[in-house]
Amino acid sequence: MLDEIILKLKRHKNKAIILVVALVVLDFLIFWQISGEGRTNRDLRIYFLDVGQGDSELVLLPGGVKVLIDGGPPNSRILGNLEKIILPTDRYIDLVMMSHPQLDHFGGLIDVFKRYRVGAFLTNGRKGEAQAFADLEKIIEENSVKTVVLAKNDVIRYENNHFKIISPDKNTLQAKELNDTVLVAELTSNNSKTLFTGDIGVNIEEELLKVFNSPIDILKVAHHGSKYSSFGGFLEVLNPKVAVIEVGKNSYGHPTAEVLKRLEGVGSKIFRTDLDGIIELIIDGQTIKVLKNI
């Protein structure tokens, strides 16, 4: 059953942005021109995909540019999700971003690269330890997909929309714990701010607060609602109107009661892919429309 909720957006100051996509590779700037042909939808649409115990988000920027962040585990569910959103005749995704190389985030991307042509693959540059990571590298190479390595302060721009990478820095990229190396991205679009946090823990959240201290509208809750993420001070500063937890059947207790309580404490409207299926957010510059079980 399709449920709909409408929330008012916060007000954010917008800045004029160049009409191209800018992919910054460490200290070097690479411009990637995305065609706007046939892309007329002016709403921002963010889909939190139902891929089980893993992460995957599809962002349709105003104008129709498609950015896929992560692909969930290797259970083939990602393709079924995408088929509900992308027309069968459309086999192109502009950008695929892997937040970090853990199997529950990149496993499904192998199927994505088999099914879709991809404009560029965005990564933090770290290699995964699972055997499937070699399979991912192989298909990216076979498809001649350009790989771009990103880190803190790099920016992806398209028209009046931009993703800013706010973590990791060059030192954190070398961390033994892969969750610390997550590409944390802030999306500014249609008077809204969305934060994609991957699997970061409290230690990275504390580092983020040193440079990131303004409210947002939408939060991709870190690490499937683990009690070791989403600490109170972080949530109080972000104060998200919408908090989405991507989670499936698991033995970790995700999402934990502690995190749910913290989110409720800052007034966030909580959505969960295990309960709500695919979650679609439609942002028109004034409101956030939330559709569940699409």
Buried (B, 14 or more C-beta within 10 A) or exposed (E): EEEEEEBEBBEBEEEEBEEEBBBBBBEEEEEBEBEEEEBEEEBBBBBBBBBBBBBBBBBBBBBBBBBBBBBBBBBEBBBBBBEEBBEEEEEEBBBBBBBBBBBBBBBBBBBBBEBBEBBBBBBBBBEBEBEBBEBBBEBBEEEEBEBBBBBBBBBBBBBBBBBBBBBBBEEBBEBEEBBBBBBBBBBBBBBBBBBBBBBBBBBBBEBBBEEBEEBBBBBBBBBBBBBBBBBEEBBEBBBBBBBBBBBBEBEEEBBBEBBBEBBEEBEBBBBBBBEBBBBBBBBBBEEBBBBBEB
